Structure formats: C-alpha cells, structure tokens
Amino acid sequence: MGISSHPSLVSLSLKDLLEANRNSSYGCLRTKKKGVRRPTRRVLMKRRGGCRRGSNGIRRRVRTLKTLVPNSHSLGLDGLFRETANYILSLQTRVRVMQVMVNVLTPSHD
C-alpha cells in the first residue's frame, strides 16, 4: 500500500506535550516570527473560556438543583438525580391531593 505520509502514533510524555504546546502559536502568547500579530487578549480569553464553559454550566446547574431539592447537599450526582425524581413525584402527589380537596370542599352550584 505504500508508505504513509503521516507519522506513526507515538505516546508522548507530559514534558513532550508541554514542549509542543509551547512551540505552537495556538497555546502561546509569544509569536513564532517577527511581524506576525499575536491574538488579542480578548480572543485568547474566549478560546480559553470556551473549553470550560460547558463544565461550568453543568456545575452551576447541579449546584442550583442541590439548593432546590431538600436534603440533597451530601449526595453524589446519581443520588441527587434519584432524590430529585422522588421529590418531583412527591410534589405531583401533593398537587393531586390538593386538587381533590378543592373539588370535595367546593360547594357545587347545581
């Protein structure tokens, strides 16, 4: 089939990865050649923040869910979801009971 132009996959150490990142223009503030404009701070912050935006949103939502569901502060994520489902079911049951009470206690206008 011939010789591939792509280099073979090699396991890199952390030191090799850091060195490769240092030499690339994407992860480095320094420019490789003179005359090449480096990205502005705003663009770099967007790039850096974009990677973490998803996980920060999930963390924020989990934290909000923990404040809404009673007795869920010490639970793990699976326990939190289980407790949330049980809490939703109990709230639905409470609403049904109150609807029945309103229907029974409201005088009929026949």
C-alpha positions, 0 to 999 in steps of 0.5 A: 500500500505504500508508505504513509505520509503521516507519522506513526502514533507515538505516546508522548510524555507530559514534558513532550506535550508541554514542549509542543504546546509551547512551540505552537502559536495556538497555546502561546502568547509569544509569536513564532516570527517577527511581524506576525500579530499575536491574538488579542487578549480578548480572543485568547480569553474566549478560546480559553473560556470556551473549553470550560464553559460547558463544565461550568454550566453543568456545575452551576446547574447541579449546584442550583438543583442541590439548593432546590431539592431538600436534603440533597447537599451530601449526595453524589450526582446519581443520588441527587438525580434519584432524590430529585425524581422522588421529590418531583413525584412527591410534589405531583402527589401533593398537587393531586391531593390538593386538587381533590380537596378543592373539588370535595370542599367546593360547594357545587352550584347545581 
